[in-house]
Amino acid sequence: MAELAQFVAATAERFGIPGVAVGVWTGAEEAYACHGVTSVENPLPIDPDTLFVIGSVTKSMTATMLMRLVSEGRVELDAPVRRYVPELVLADERTAAEVTVRHLLNHTSGLGWNVIADVGDGDDALARFVAAMAGLEQVAPLGARASYSQAGYNLIGRVIEKVGGQTYEQAVSSQVLDPAGLTNSFYLAGEVMTRRFTVGHNLGDDGPKVARPWKHTRGNNPGGGLASSITDQVRWARFQLGDGAGVLPSAALRSMREPTVKLRSSKLGDAIGLCWFLRDVDGVRTVGHGGSANGQFAEFLMVPERNFAVVAMANAGPDGIPFNQAILRWALENYLGIVDRDPEPVPYDDARAREVVGTYDIDAMTLTVATTGSQLVLECRIKPEIRAASAVALPADHAPFDLGFLPGEADEYILTSGAFEGQRGYFTRDNAGVVVGVDLAGRMFTRV
């Protein structure tokens, strides 16, 4: 416990994070380490009950609620989504007609990343979000590959509403969070504001600045809107590693950790289950999910065969990401003897670099790959028109990352600097051998 606390404090100081919380389940006991404050403007000490916005780790709650409906016979994984949301309209009519619940759960719908729209905080937020999906880009053919989609999970939230007759938040809170013992996890600001909670921070010229808004609008709750404490997140890990606690049959819970689609050259994992990212580390299977909000970041990792879990949460970007990764790696090595190392890139090759230089984009972001003559660099930016149209403040863009190719001829790469250091991806070629796309963080960007 003392070693964990020392490492957490030292790592938070090294990365300049205002406040962090870490929890570990060893199979026999829980251990917690907290450091820093909730906000640089109104500082309160972080404790194990302090609420953080956990971002996309929320998807695991959404998926578990959906699987409860499946186990009750109210939803079929391979049924078309239109059976439950008949008003669904997408840019590609074939996808709208044929996309299944399973496609949404394992990110094989081919839908773009997200709809950038303020749909309000009323009970109709998800209905309005789904209506706005008519303009969402289709980035890949239905079922052809995995491409991470926040919008797809928000659509799952609407399936939950239509089938269950409650709002998404009411359904998940009463049928998943409460039975699993998560008494300190909330979706709505009115529930959070009477408790101790963190705010996000983004790095400014003179240190971290409070990120506003605190979190995004209600239409994004299924994909990333839960605020939760580190104690509740360890309870969530114990629930997921257990027998379902009356929420799900244990077989259904375990089925979520079985691979459904492979991932290529991804730091996220080797495969996706039903929501969970599956990754073999030092010969041992890990199961997890990351999350990012506006200046808040979370990492949730389980090792089922060892009955072990570690969760890390940080309230500043961009370095909340490498902070969380450092905590997970330390915990795996020091508790389990599992060593997680990044592969080494090959030396710079100018001819190979020139093949991939260019601009790539998805609906909301643009990637630019350039060369200095001795180093490939990748820059990721939110599109100016998206920033201008957004009703909420969007996070600042990251500084460019250094990029190196990995050994072999598969056009796989690794980022070697910055907040995304260690992220892996690959370039896609057409039948003529021309580079036409790039994958980053599980999302496919098309060459412009």
One Martini backbone bead per residue (centre of mass of N, CA, C, O) as a GRO file, in nm:
protein
  448
    1MET     BB    1   0.058   0.062  -0.022
    2ALA     BB    2   0.299   0.257   0.004
    3GLU     BB    3   0.411   0.215  -0.282
    4LEU     BB    4   0.164   0.311  -0.433
    5ALA     BB    5   0.148   0.598  -0.315
    6GLN     BB    6   0.430   0.687  -0.406
    7PHE     BB    7   0.394   0.645  -0.711
    8VAL     BB    8   0.148   0.823  -0.755
    9ALA     BB    9   0.266   1.090  -0.652
   10ALA     BB   10   0.518   1.101  -0.836
   11THR     BB   11   0.363   1.084  -1.110
   12ALA     BB   12   0.182   1.329  -1.075
   13GLU     BB   13   0.417   1.530  -1.048
   14ARG     BB   14   0.560   1.469  -1.318
   15PHE     BB   15   0.280   1.545  -1.490
   16GLY     BB   16   0.099   1.771  -1.351
   17ILE     BB   17  -0.143   1.664  -1.173
   18PRO     BB   18  -0.380   1.772  -0.965
   19GLY     BB   19  -0.568   1.489  -0.977
   20VAL     BB   20  -0.586   1.154  -0.823
   21ALA     BB   21  -0.697   0.800  -0.871
   22VAL     BB   22  -0.639   0.471  -0.718
   23GLY     BB   23  -0.717   0.119  -0.783
   24VAL     BB   24  -0.696  -0.213  -0.619
   25TRP     BB   25  -0.741  -0.565  -0.701
   26THR     BB   26  -0.610  -0.884  -0.565
   27GLY     BB   27  -0.848  -1.098  -0.452
   28ALA     BB   28  -0.838  -0.993  -0.124
   29GLU     BB   29  -0.791  -0.673  -0.174
   30GLU     BB   30  -0.803  -0.328  -0.125
   31ALA     BB   31  -0.644  -0.040  -0.293
   32TYR     BB   32  -0.553   0.309  -0.222
   33ALA     BB   33  -0.469   0.618  -0.417
   34CYS     BB   34  -0.436   0.967  -0.342
   35HIS     BB   35  -0.391   1.291  -0.522
   36GLY     BB   36  -0.464   1.604  -0.457
   37VAL     BB   37  -0.704   1.796  -0.651
   38THR     BB   38  -1.006   1.899  -0.795
   39SER     BB   39  -0.903   2.214  -0.818
   40VAL     BB   40  -0.734   2.512  -0.891
   41GLU     BB   41  -0.979   2.706  -0.794
   42ASN     BB   42  -1.117   2.470  -0.582
   43PRO     BB   43  -0.947   2.315  -0.352
   44LEU     BB   44  -0.977   1.963  -0.293
   45PRO     BB   45  -0.930   1.673  -0.167
   46ILE     BB   46  -0.859   1.368  -0.270
   47ASP     BB   47  -1.074   1.085  -0.252
   48PRO     BB   48  -1.229   0.774  -0.285
   49ASP     BB   49  -1.521   0.951  -0.329
   50THR     BB   50  -1.440   1.099  -0.567
   51LEU     BB   51  -1.554   1.243  -0.861
   52PHE     BB   52  -1.528   1.121  -1.194
   53VAL     BB   53  -1.504   1.140  -1.529
   54ILE     BB   54  -1.493   0.827  -1.726
   55GLY     BB   55  -1.615   0.813  -1.988
   56SER     BB   56  -1.585   0.520  -2.183
   57VAL     BB   57  -1.628   0.331  -1.939
   58THR     BB   58  -1.940   0.354  -1.962
   59LYS     BB   59  -1.983   0.134  -2.181
   60SER     BB   60  -1.990  -0.106  -1.977
   61MET     BB   61  -2.269  -0.033  -1.863
   62THR     BB   62  -2.428  -0.032  -2.123
   63ALA     BB   63  -2.362  -0.326  -2.208
   64THR     BB   64  -2.477  -0.462  -1.954
   65MET     BB   65  -2.766  -0.366  -1.991
   66LEU     BB   66  -2.807  -0.497  -2.267
   67MET     BB   67  -2.744  -0.790  -2.166
   68ARG     BB   68  -2.988  -0.802  -1.984
   69LEU     BB   69  -3.198  -0.788  -2.212
   70VAL     BB   70  -3.098  -1.044  -2.346
   71SER     BB   71  -3.137  -1.243  -2.101
   72GLU     BB   72  -3.461  -1.161  -2.103
   73GLY     BB   73  -3.556  -1.155  -2.422
   74ARG     BB   74  -3.572  -0.833  -2.539
   75VAL     BB   75  -3.296  -0.885  -2.692
   76GLU     BB   76  -3.111  -0.918  -3.000
   77LEU     BB   77  -2.800  -0.917  -3.122
   78ASP     BB   78  -2.895  -0.996  -3.444
   79ALA     BB   79  -3.075  -0.764  -3.457
   80PRO     BB   80  -3.209  -0.506  -3.582
   81VAL     BB   81  -3.226  -0.188  -3.468
   82ARG     BB   82  -3.511  -0.122  -3.599
   83ARG     BB   83  -3.678  -0.294  -3.406
   84TYR     BB   84  -3.627  -0.064  -3.169
   85VAL     BB   85  -3.548   0.184  -3.391
   86PRO     BB   86  -3.741   0.271  -3.653
   87GLU     BB   87  -3.630   0.585  -3.695
   88LEU     BB   88  -3.371   0.512  -3.824
   89VAL     BB   89  -3.122   0.732  -3.976
   90LEU     BB   90  -2.881   0.710  -4.237
   91ALA     BB   91  -2.660   0.770  -4.484
   92ASP     BB   92  -2.678   0.453  -4.498
   93GLU     BB   93  -2.935   0.244  -4.568
   94ARG     BB   94  -2.819  -0.035  -4.529
   95THR     BB   95  -2.721   0.012  -4.244
   96ALA     BB   96  -2.994   0.094  -4.119
   97ALA     BB   97  -3.130  -0.191  -4.191
   98GLU     BB   98  -2.871  -0.400  -4.084
   99VAL     BB   99  -2.791  -0.309  -3.824
  100THR     BB  100  -2.677  -0.435  -3.521
  101VAL     BB  101  -2.622  -0.472  -3.196
  102ARG     BB  102  -2.343  -0.602  -3.227
  103HIS     BB  103  -2.214  -0.384  -3.402
  104LEU     BB  104  -2.219  -0.173  -3.173
  105LEU     BB  105  -2.061  -0.326  -2.944
  106ASN     BB  106  -1.794  -0.391  -3.162
  107HIS     BB  107  -1.747  -0.163  -3.386
  108THR     BB  108  -1.891  -0.277  -3.691
  109SER     BB  109  -2.077  -0.049  -3.838
  110GLY     BB  110  -1.904   0.207  -3.973
  111LEU     BB  111  -1.935   0.437  -3.801
  112GLY     BB  112  -1.869   0.718  -3.699
  113TRP     BB  113  -1.772   0.861  -3.419
  114ASN     BB  114  -1.965   1.141  -3.412
  115VAL     BB  115  -2.199   1.374  -3.287
  116ILE     BB  116  -2.186   1.730  -3.311
  117ALA     BB  117  -2.420   1.808  -3.058
  118ASP     BB  118  -2.674   1.996  -2.896
  119VAL     BB  119  -2.941   1.807  -2.722
  120GLY     BB  120  -2.945   1.849  -2.439
  121ASP     BB  121  -3.102   1.768  -2.092
  122GLY     BB  122  -3.332   1.605  -2.166
  123ASP     BB  123  -3.528   1.317  -2.211
  124ASP     BB  124  -3.475   1.371  -2.544
  125ALA     BB  125  -3.169   1.348  -2.615
  126LEU     BB  126  -3.145   1.071  -2.765
  127ALA     BB  127  -3.353   1.123  -2.982
  128ARG     BB  128  -3.196   1.366  -3.100
  129PHE     BB  129  -2.936   1.222  -3.160
  130VAL     BB  130  -3.047   1.011  -3.361
  131ALA     BB  131  -3.152   1.219  -3.565
  132ALA     BB  132  -2.851   1.332  -3.619
  133MET     BB  133  -2.735   1.061  -3.761
  134ALA     BB  134  -2.805   1.122  -4.065
  135GLY     BB  135  -2.507   1.284  -4.091
  136LEU     BB  136  -2.329   1.042  -4.054
  137GLU     BB  137  -2.050   0.894  -4.126
  138GLN     BB  138  -1.931   0.637  -4.342
  139VAL     BB  139  -1.615   0.458  -4.297
  140ALA     BB  140  -1.743   0.165  -4.335
  141PRO     BB  141  -1.848  -0.124  -4.397
  142LEU     BB  142  -2.060  -0.333  -4.285
  143GLY     BB  143  -1.862  -0.559  -4.092
  144ALA     BB  144  -1.553  -0.522  -4.198
  145ARG     BB  145  -1.473  -0.358  -3.927
  146ALA     BB  146  -1.313  -0.184  -3.682
  147SER     BB  147  -1.468   0.133  -3.556
  148TYR     BB  148  -1.482   0.368  -3.339
  149SER     BB  149  -1.814   0.448  -3.175
  150GLN     BB  150  -1.996   0.669  -3.000
  151ALA     BB  151  -2.266   0.671  -3.148
  152GLY     BB  152  -2.331   0.370  -3.116
  153TYR     BB  153  -2.370   0.389  -2.800
  154ASN     BB  154  -2.595   0.600  -2.801
  155LEU     BB  155  -2.787   0.410  -2.953
  156ILE     BB  156  -2.805   0.198  -2.731
  157GLY     BB  157  -2.946   0.387  -2.534
  158ARG     BB  158  -3.207   0.396  -2.707
  159VAL     BB  159  -3.274   0.100  -2.692
  160ILE     BB  160  -3.313   0.095  -2.385
  161GLU     BB  161  -3.549   0.293  -2.381
  162LYS     BB  162  -3.750   0.148  -2.577
  163VAL     BB  163  -3.761  -0.127  -2.422
  164GLY     BB  164  -3.791  -0.019  -2.104
  165GLY     BB  165  -3.938   0.279  -2.054
  166GLN     BB  166  -3.679   0.441  -1.984
  167THR     BB  167  -3.436   0.606  -1.913
  168TYR     BB  168  -3.119   0.542  -1.933
  169GLU     BB  169  -3.039   0.627  -1.643
  170GLN     BB  170  -3.259   0.470  -1.492
  171ALA     BB  171  -3.191   0.188  -1.592
  172VAL     BB  172  -2.890   0.165  -1.505
  173SER     BB  173  -2.918   0.241  -1.209
  174SER     BB  174  -3.145   0.017  -1.125
  175GLN     BB  175  -3.014  -0.252  -1.302
  176VAL     BB  176  -2.689  -0.208  -1.228
  177LEU     BB  177  -2.560  -0.021  -1.015
  178ASP     BB  178  -2.717  -0.097  -0.760
  179PRO     BB  179  -2.675  -0.413  -0.761
  180ALA     BB  180  -2.345  -0.365  -0.777
  181GLY     BB  181  -2.284  -0.119  -0.556
  182LEU     BB  182  -2.307   0.173  -0.706
  183THR     BB  183  -2.348   0.456  -0.491
  184ASN     BB  184  -2.113   0.660  -0.653
  185SER     BB  185  -2.294   0.699  -0.935
  186PHE     BB  186  -2.342   0.954  -1.200
  187TYR     BB  187  -2.501   1.150  -1.464
  188LEU     BB  188  -2.614   1.402  -1.318
  189ALA     BB  189  -2.546   1.712  -1.203
  190GLY     BB  190  -2.758   1.717  -0.965
  191GLU     BB  191  -2.613   1.462  -0.826
  192VAL     BB  192  -2.311   1.570  -0.804
  193MET     BB  193  -2.308   1.868  -0.662
  194THR     BB  194  -2.338   1.734  -0.351
  195ARG     BB  195  -2.049   1.633  -0.416
  196ARG     BB  196  -1.738   1.526  -0.456
  197PHE     BB  197  -1.561   1.677  -0.738
  198THR     BB  198  -1.415   1.692  -1.038
  199VAL     BB  199  -1.225   1.875  -1.267
  200GLY     BB  200  -1.102   1.962  -1.553
  201HIS     BB  201  -0.783   1.988  -1.734
  202ASN     BB  202  -0.580   2.215  -1.926
  203LEU     BB  203  -0.296   2.304  -2.077
  204GLY     BB  204  -0.114   2.590  -2.027
  205ASP     BB  205   0.134   2.822  -2.029
  206ASP     BB  206   0.078   2.834  -1.683
  207GLY     BB  207  -0.077   2.571  -1.672
  208PRO     BB  208  -0.350   2.449  -1.540
  209LYS     BB  209  -0.687   2.458  -1.668
  210VAL     BB  210  -1.005   2.482  -1.655
  211ALA     BB  211  -1.248   2.283  -1.795
  212ARG     BB  212  -1.491   2.383  -2.045
  213PRO     BB  213  -1.701   2.188  -1.981
  214TRP     BB  214  -1.740   1.944  -1.758
  215LYS     BB  215  -1.955   1.813  -1.960
  216HIS     BB  216  -2.137   1.670  -2.178
  217THR     BB  217  -2.415   1.602  -2.309
  218ARG     BB  218  -2.669   1.368  -2.270
  219GLY     BB  219  -2.627   1.219  -2.551
  220ASN     BB  220  -2.333   1.097  -2.419
  221ASN     BB  221  -2.386   0.900  -2.179
  222PRO     BB  222  -2.349   0.604  -2.293
  223GLY     BB  223  -2.040   0.671  -2.399
  224GLY     BB  224  -1.941   0.909  -2.142
  225GLY     BB  225  -2.129   1.023  -1.856
  226LEU     BB  226  -1.995   0.912  -1.600
  227ALA     BB  227  -1.978   0.957  -1.247
  228SER     BB  228  -1.701   0.834  -1.042
  229SER     BB  229  -1.545   0.639  -0.813
  230ILE     BB  230  -1.289   0.441  -0.716
  231THR     BB  231  -1.459   0.250  -0.544
  232ASP     BB  232  -1.670   0.185  -0.766
  233GLN     BB  233  -1.464   0.075  -0.976
  234VAL     BB  234  -1.379  -0.167  -0.805
  235ARG     BB  235  -1.661  -0.285  -0.783
  236TRP     BB  236  -1.692  -0.325  -1.087
  237ALA     BB  237  -1.465  -0.528  -1.113
  238ARG     BB  238  -1.581  -0.738  -0.916
  239PHE     BB  239  -1.835  -0.784  -1.075
  240GLN     BB  240  -1.700  -0.873  -1.348
  241LEU     BB  241  -1.538  -1.114  -1.185
  242GLY     BB  242  -1.798  -1.246  -1.116
  243ASP     BB  243  -2.158  -1.363  -1.112
  244GLY     BB  244  -2.360  -1.086  -1.153
  245ALA     BB  245  -2.547  -1.016  -0.902
  246GLY     BB  246  -2.840  -1.047  -1.062
  247VAL     BB  247  -2.795  -0.907  -1.346
  248LEU     BB  248  -2.625  -1.156  -1.460
  249PRO     BB  249  -2.529  -1.415  -1.598
  250SER     BB  250  -2.219  -1.544  -1.589
  251ALA     BB  251  -2.206  -1.624  -1.890
  252ALA     BB  252  -2.271  -1.340  -2.001
  253LEU     BB  253  -2.035  -1.195  -1.872
  254ARG     BB  254  -1.810  -1.368  -2.007
  255SER     BB  255  -1.893  -1.315  -2.310
  256MET     BB  256  -1.781  -1.016  -2.315
  257ARG     BB  257  -1.466  -1.151  -2.313
  258GLU     BB  258  -1.503  -1.242  -2.601
  259PRO     BB  259  -1.399  -1.258  -2.910
  260THR     BB  260  -1.528  -1.085  -3.224
  261VAL     BB  261  -1.280  -0.888  -3.312
  262LYS     BB  262  -1.007  -0.790  -3.467
  263LEU     BB  263  -0.699  -0.622  -3.406
  264ARG     BB  264  -0.470  -0.393  -3.556
  265SER     BB  265  -0.225  -0.236  -3.430
  266SER     BB  266  -0.324  -0.192  -3.106
  267LYS     BB  267  -0.333  -0.052  -2.788
  268LEU     BB  268  -0.621  -0.148  -2.711
  269GLY     BB  269  -0.574  -0.433  -2.874
  270ASP     BB  270  -0.648  -0.755  -3.028
  271ALA     BB  271  -0.956  -0.728  -2.931
  272ILE     BB  272  -1.318  -0.750  -2.932
  273GLY     BB  273  -1.584  -0.777  -2.763
  274LEU     BB  274  -1.851  -0.672  -2.561
  275CYS     BB  275  -1.666  -0.378  -2.552
  276TRP     BB  276  -1.414  -0.509  -2.474
  277PHE     BB  277  -1.067  -0.500  -2.445
  278LEU     BB  278  -0.825  -0.732  -2.576
  279ARG     BB  279  -0.507  -0.826  -2.412
  280ASP     BB  280  -0.181  -0.942  -2.448
  281VAL     BB  281   0.042  -0.961  -2.160
  282ASP     BB  282   0.295  -1.150  -2.115
  283GLY     BB  283   0.078  -1.400  -2.171
  284VAL     BB  284  -0.173  -1.225  -2.064
  285ARG     BB  285  -0.506  -1.165  -2.021
  286THR     BB  286  -0.671  -0.862  -2.087
  287VAL     BB  287  -0.934  -0.632  -1.958
  288GLY     BB  288  -1.067  -0.324  -2.111
  289HIS     BB  289  -1.094   0.047  -2.059
  290GLY     BB  290  -1.117   0.370  -2.175
  291GLY     BB  291  -1.124   0.736  -2.084
  292SER     BB  292  -1.261   1.057  -2.208
  293ALA     BB  293  -1.276   1.396  -2.133
  294ASN     BB  294  -1.271   1.721  -2.019
  295GLY     BB  295  -0.978   1.672  -1.859
  296GLN     BB  296  -1.053   1.355  -1.829
  297PHE     BB  297  -0.921   1.030  -1.709
  298ALA     BB  298  -0.944   0.667  -1.779
  299GLU     BB  299  -0.847   0.336  -1.641
  300PHE     BB  300  -0.953  -0.011  -1.709
  301LEU     BB  301  -0.826  -0.320  -1.553
  302MET     BB  302  -0.821  -0.676  -1.617
  303VAL     BB  303  -0.730  -1.013  -1.466
  304PRO     BB  304  -0.907  -1.287  -1.453
  305GLU     BB  305  -0.694  -1.524  -1.385
  306ARG     BB  306  -0.610  -1.329  -1.114
  307ASN     BB  307  -0.821  -1.150  -0.980
  308PHE     BB  308  -0.759  -0.855  -1.124
  309ALA     BB  309  -0.735  -0.488  -1.063
  310VAL     BB  310  -0.706  -0.158  -1.231
  311VAL     BB  311  -0.749   0.197  -1.149
  312ALA     BB  312  -0.733   0.518  -1.328
  313MET     BB  313  -0.746   0.877  -1.237
  314ALA     BB  314  -0.755   1.200  -1.413
  315ASN     BB  315  -0.758   1.588  -1.417
  316ALA     BB  316  -0.561   1.596  -1.693
  317GLY     BB  317  -0.446   1.756  -1.991
  318PRO     BB  318  -0.263   1.523  -2.166
  319ASP     BB  319  -0.118   1.358  -1.906
  320GLY     BB  320  -0.337   1.154  -1.810
  321ILE     BB  321  -0.266   0.922  -1.996
  322PRO     BB  322   0.032   0.849  -1.910
  323PHE     BB  323  -0.034   0.818  -1.618
  324ASN     BB  324  -0.227   0.576  -1.636
  325GLN     BB  325  -0.030   0.388  -1.784
  326ALA     BB  326   0.187   0.383  -1.563
  327ILE     BB  327   0.009   0.255  -1.345
  328LEU     BB  328  -0.062  -0.009  -1.486
  329ARG     BB  329   0.226  -0.112  -1.528
  330TRP     BB  330   0.311  -0.113  -1.234
  331ALA     BB  331   0.091  -0.305  -1.127
  332LEU     BB  332   0.151  -0.550  -1.302
  333GLU     BB  333   0.449  -0.583  -1.205
  334ASN     BB  334   0.417  -0.560  -0.878
  335TYR     BB  335   0.176  -0.777  -0.846
  336LEU     BB  336   0.232  -0.997  -1.117
  337GLY     BB  337   0.490  -0.980  -1.319
  338ILE     BB  338   0.389  -0.795  -1.558
  339VAL     BB  339   0.529  -0.694  -1.870
  340ASP     BB  340   0.495  -0.372  -2.039
  341ARG     BB  341   0.606  -0.321  -2.375
  342ASP     BB  342   0.722  -0.143  -2.628
  343PRO     BB  343   0.790  -0.136  -2.940
  344GLU     BB  344   1.044  -0.096  -3.173
  345PRO     BB  345   1.147   0.104  -3.406
  346VAL     BB  346   1.262   0.176  -3.702
  347PRO     BB  347   1.447   0.333  -3.897
  348TYR     BB  348   1.454   0.588  -4.094
  349ASP     BB  349   1.265   0.615  -4.415
  350ASP     BB  350   1.216   0.827  -4.667
  351ALA     BB  351   1.059   0.668  -4.882
  352ARG     BB  352   0.844   0.560  -4.688
  353ALA     BB  353   0.750   0.832  -4.575
  354ARG     BB  354   0.643   0.962  -4.846
  355GLU     BB  355   0.392   0.765  -4.875
  356VAL     BB  356   0.233   0.897  -4.600
  357VAL     BB  357   0.223   1.173  -4.668
  358GLY     BB  358  -0.052   1.368  -4.531
  359THR     BB  359  -0.412   1.380  -4.535
  360TYR     BB  360  -0.652   1.294  -4.276
  361ASP     BB  361  -1.007   1.191  -4.215
  362ILE     BB  362  -1.290   1.270  -4.027
  363ASP     BB  363  -1.567   1.422  -3.919
  364ALA     BB  364  -1.382   1.591  -3.674
  365MET     BB  365  -1.088   1.509  -3.787
  366THR     BB  366  -0.731   1.577  -3.846
  367LEU     BB  367  -0.458   1.428  -4.015
  368THR     BB  368  -0.100   1.494  -4.015
  369VAL     BB  369   0.163   1.382  -4.224
  370ALA     BB  370   0.512   1.434  -4.167
  371THR     BB  371   0.847   1.555  -4.256
  372THR     BB  372   1.190   1.648  -4.155
  373GLY     BB  373   1.399   1.414  -4.290
  374SER     BB  374   1.423   1.226  -3.991
  375GLN     BB  375   1.102   1.250  -3.917
  376LEU     BB  376   0.799   1.146  -3.824
  377VAL     BB  377   0.482   1.327  -3.807
  378LEU     BB  378   0.180   1.373  -3.600
  379GLU     BB  379  -0.130   1.553  -3.647
  380CYS     BB  380  -0.412   1.636  -3.430
  381ARG     BB  381  -0.730   1.787  -3.535
  382ILE     BB  382  -0.987   1.980  -3.495
  383LYS     BB  383  -1.211   2.104  -3.683
  384PRO     BB  384  -1.295   2.428  -3.730
  385GLU     BB  385  -1.604   2.383  -3.793
  386ILE     BB  386  -1.656   2.226  -3.533
  387ARG     BB  387  -1.579   2.443  -3.333
  388ALA     BB  388  -1.777   2.663  -3.441
  389ALA     BB  389  -2.046   2.473  -3.401
  390SER     BB  390  -2.001   2.436  -3.113
  391ALA     BB  391  -2.170   2.467  -2.794
  392VAL     BB  392  -1.895   2.361  -2.688
  393ALA     BB  393  -1.604   2.316  -2.548
  394LEU     BB  394  -1.307   2.204  -2.681
  395PRO     BB  395  -1.036   2.050  -2.679
  396ALA     BB  396  -0.723   2.075  -2.712
  397ASP     BB  397  -0.472   2.038  -2.908
  398HIS     BB  398  -0.215   1.850  -2.987
  399ALA     BB  399   0.089   1.791  -3.015
  400PRO     BB  400   0.304   1.658  -3.199
  401PHE     BB  401   0.401   1.334  -3.311
  402ASP     BB  402   0.608   1.084  -3.310
  403LEU     BB  403   0.696   0.848  -3.581
  404GLY     BB  404   0.723   0.483  -3.622
  405PHE     BB  405   0.810   0.206  -3.770
  406LEU     BB  406   0.756  -0.123  -3.774
  407PRO     BB  407   0.842  -0.419  -3.817
  408GLY     BB  408   0.801  -0.480  -4.143
  409GLU     BB  409   0.531  -0.475  -4.420
  410ALA     BB  410   0.246  -0.353  -4.267
  411ASP     BB  411   0.236  -0.041  -4.190
  412GLU     BB  412   0.326  -0.017  -3.898
  413TYR     BB  413   0.296   0.187  -3.595
  414ILE     BB  414   0.451   0.428  -3.358
  415LEU     BB  415   0.430   0.637  -3.093
  416THR     BB  416   0.718   0.836  -2.934
  417SER     BB  417   0.536   1.085  -2.831
  418GLY     BB  418   0.356   1.214  -2.598
  419ALA     BB  419   0.036   1.135  -2.488
  420PHE     BB  420   0.040   0.883  -2.721
  421GLU     BB  421   0.250   0.711  -2.627
  422GLY     BB  422   0.231   0.380  -2.780
  423GLN     BB  423   0.059   0.415  -3.001
  424ARG     BB  424  -0.105   0.221  -3.249
  425GLY     BB  425  -0.088   0.149  -3.613
  426TYR     BB  426  -0.206   0.191  -3.963
  427PHE     BB  427  -0.169   0.160  -4.305
  428THR     BB  428  -0.367   0.185  -4.599
  429ARG     BB  429  -0.410   0.001  -4.902
  430ASP     BB  430  -0.465  -0.044  -5.215
  431ASN     BB  431  -0.445  -0.247  -5.493
  432ALA     BB  432  -0.197  -0.045  -5.593
  433GLY     BB  433  -0.041   0.053  -5.311
  434VAL     BB  434  -0.193   0.296  -5.203
  435VAL     BB  435  -0.229   0.524  -4.965
  436VAL     BB  436  -0.573   0.570  -4.796
  437GLY     BB  437  -0.505   0.519  -4.479
  438VAL     BB  438  -0.556   0.560  -4.111
  439ASP     BB  439  -0.489   0.433  -3.789
  440LEU     BB  440  -0.632   0.563  -3.470
  441ALA     BB  441  -0.760   0.450  -3.190
  442GLY     BB  442  -0.965   0.267  -3.378
  443ARG     BB  443  -0.962   0.477  -3.615
  444MET     BB  444  -1.059   0.571  -3.944
  445PHE     BB  445  -0.865   0.747  -4.181
  446THR     BB  446  -0.901   0.939  -4.471
  447ARG     BB  447  -0.760   1.026  -4.752
  448VAL     BB  448  -0.739   1.350  -4.918
   0.00000   0.00000   0.00000
